[in-house]
Amino acid sequence: MIKNKDAILQEKADKLYEYLKVYIEDMDNLSDTSDFTIDNIERMWGNLEDTTKQVLREINEDMISQVNEKLLIKAKKKSMPKKG
């Protein structure tokens, strides 16, 4: 069982929301300028992709760190062949 999953979900959802909010605001501001080019849009999209991938990695790391290790050890022992 994974502990603190609701807290992890909320924290990472808030983080993703902030990244998306900044992206949308930046895109909106850029759209009113002569810098609203495919190159700049792709750069901004790439930055958003990088930051969201990092949050997804953090989610995975946080979830794994909150797994009940006793259950993992018990499952591992059951799957290992007996020696002797």
Summary of the structure (lengths in Angstrom):
residues: 84
radius of gyration: 20.8
end to end distance: 32.3
largest distance: 75.1
contacts: 177
relative contact order: 0.15
helix: 79%
strand: 2%
